[in-house]
Amino acid sequence: WYVCMIKWKKDALDHAKECDPSESCGLLVKIKNKNKYWACKNICTNSIDCFVIDPNDWIEAEDSGDLQAIIHSHTQGSTSPSEADVVGCNTTKLTWYIVNPKTEEWTQLQPQ
């Protein structure tokens, strides 16, 4: 199914695999009616357990198109959202995707 995977999902998964064991983070940006994965730098000091998107990456992505979602990886265990993920999703009012680079599982989280 990897061959048929949506390009932005493949790009996000590839980024997660590159960053493993640290959490990857990025943005889904709509540019000219196409969704594109925007890989961002994780500036969290404890990048194995959390992520903080580099503000410069966020600004660059936002200047390039419309933000659709935040994507990050969980490298340890399941893709179930943490309490911090739920709070972050509700605060940003964006869809969040969580991917595991080892199992290639995805979870989608919607803001409440």
Secondary structure, 3 states (H helix, E strand, C coil): CHHHCCHHHHHHHHHHHHHCCCCCEEEEEEECCEEEEEEECECCCCCCCCCCECHHHHHHHHHHCEEEEEEEECCCCCCCCCHHHHHHHHHHCCEEEEECCCCCCEEEECCC
